[in-house]
Amino acid sequence: MTIDQKLLLEVREALRNRLDEYIRNMKFDSKQVLYVSMETMPGSTIANTLMNLPEDDPIWQKLQDLNINYEDLVLSDPEPALGNGGLGRLTACIAESCATGDVPLSVNTLRYRTGLFRQKFVNGEQVEVSDIWCDSSGNYFFEFPLPQAAQRVEFGNGNNKVSVEMIPCLIPQIGAGGRCVVTAACKVGEINAPYGVDPELYRRIDEQLYCEDQFTRLRQEYALSSFTVKSAIRSCLAKGHRIEDLPNDFCLHINDTHASLMIPELLRILLDEHLQGRYDAWDVAWDIATRTFVYTNHTIMAEALEKWPLWMIEQMLPYRIGQMIIEIDRRMMERLTRDNPQLTSKQIESMRVIQDGMVHMANMDIFTAYSVNGVAKIHTQILCQRELNAFWLAMPKKFCNVTNGVTLRKFLAFANPGLRELITKLLGSDTWIRDTTKLRELLDYADDSSVQASFLEIRHAEKEELAAFIKEQRGIDIPSDFIFDVQIKRIHMYKRQLLNCLHIIYLYNQILNDPDFDMVPTAFIFGGKAASSYRQAKDVIRLILRLEKIVNENPIVSRKMRVAFVENYNVSKAMLMIPATDVSEQISTASTEASGTGNMKLMLNGALTLGTLDGANVEIYEEVGDKGMFLFGLHADEVLSYQANGNYCSWDAYKKNPELKKAVDMLVDGSLGDNFSELYNELLYGEYGNAPDRFFVLKDFESYVKAHRHVRAFYKKPSEWAKQSIRNVALAGRFSSDRMVREYCEKVWKIPYGKV
Ligand code: Z2T
């Protein structure tokens, strides 16, 4: 479907009006947060705009006149896929909540000409197709370039000096109160390269998200970092403030380590351009830096912690950047040894910025930032007690937790209009859309059988819509009276889609062995992309697509279960799938998922969580208790202790349980019609030098099977199920990004929430 041009213009007008108002009302006296993120995934701008326009906005009448179906509209609106998963989506939720809460924040990011790939299934495998989110001349309809705010970023040294113009393009996000914040997505403008240097190398800076080429990747990180620091300094001085006032004017938020180069960049500019000749220049610069930066950590997975070779930084960036890093490292060692006699030299060494010629970005961030936070209770705990323990012992005060949240205007109010109406009717007004604590009042209705019936009806209608979509997209029939069991997230070994698959194979065997096997019919629905170079994850996709065929095409098995993999999962697909979910699969190995945010979006819509005590599942469990959630699996301390002692043997579980053994063997014995030997090896022998079954899939299998049995038994009691579903919605207010942003204001950014 091509989107009605008139409508596009209407939405664009609405955005431009708010943007103009925003620029007119910019409060120059209050502190601004620059949230610097290599990723953002706002989803459809049409949806993001419409969802927050008040009911009396003239645009609604016009839409009605045009007779437009929103769901089709949103699904056909190309989304700026400038991110991978949770981290990029969180950035967009933060922006939306800041717009709603009148918090002066802007997101700085890069404007990748090709975002994350579009996923296609060809011959039972994922194929990556380049994603076109702009028109044929490279423009995006809902962005507003701001060339007057461009900055020049410099690379290299001496005769090889190159300068690249970075031009911000603004994508406004309107909040529920009608104000807006902007995402400044930077693109490359004019490049000045001396004779002999290929300017094309620098064109690549805004070419694509997470490019494999490490040189380009480093240039991307520096371009975003330098642009941001320069913008902040320019604006501070333009207000007539002194450079020492920078920390009062700006908080520079390092969203994971990708923008860590802001630290040496700020020191460099301060020392070389603003504090020259002052005997205390370093101390002043350092004092400014340590009051300006904050850092959020989003993972403890070692392979995701960024380290850059110092030589690469020295060679490709201005040489002063390398010098700054060396100086931070030197002074840090002096300070840490002087102030922490209680720490061992091994502990001190672990905190070093430069180790074996590699720059440990997180270490530089933690030492410099005045605030360091994790994204869920258990994640922050593991950071403090384990991963970053030495830092925590040396500087406990700068650590805090801010549990993630999601915007319920998008994922509940807009995505699930039936539920929105019911809640508004029950609570007597729609103020819960901005004050999510009000959702708690729904608890009064959890036992009310007519409310329970309405809940189930709304869910059923959503399930029919999703089933129709899956039929159209994948040609698979899913009866809407099946349990909709949904796992939607990036494909990753630690997220354990493989555990879900082994359970499906197990059920398949059970049904075939015993045609009377008593089972509430269940549809296992997946969505998610695998990184193009991640072989095991792509094998998992291949496995799920195999299971689709084997299960759905078997006349006996398909009476009791179905499998479907929704192609090209993205933000708009999420809005379609989440309201239709009965069971939310959140089954990562305990201690591996920092927070998870899909778990929150699903809970918000009344899905019951089937999960481990990992990430924010822990806090979901605190809210809903045993009856509101199906828990299974090892606890984080058990996982960490197995890892520390190396005493987990995956063969034990495999040999002990014949049904599990059978399911695992089927990965390689040909009965699935294809071979999955790498996944088999992963479980029993270990791959890439890792321990066998490093994510405890086999260990947790029995407990997972049991949890699923509970799910099916519970589903037979619709009134009980509906009651817990209502409780889930009622208790989800804590997971609103409004609460998260309020906490960031208080604990991290140190600015008032909302209007002063
Ligand atoms: C990402 O999506 C997340 C962490 C990363 O660490 C990178 C990416 Cl692309 C570098 C996710 C976490 O895995 C998830 O648990 C969390 O909810 C999300 O960030 C937002 O904090």
Residues whose N, C-alpha, C, O or C-beta is under 5 A from the ligand:
A	BS01	Z2T	N84 G85 G86 L87 G88 L90 D256 H298 T299 A304 V375 E593 A594 S595 G596 T597
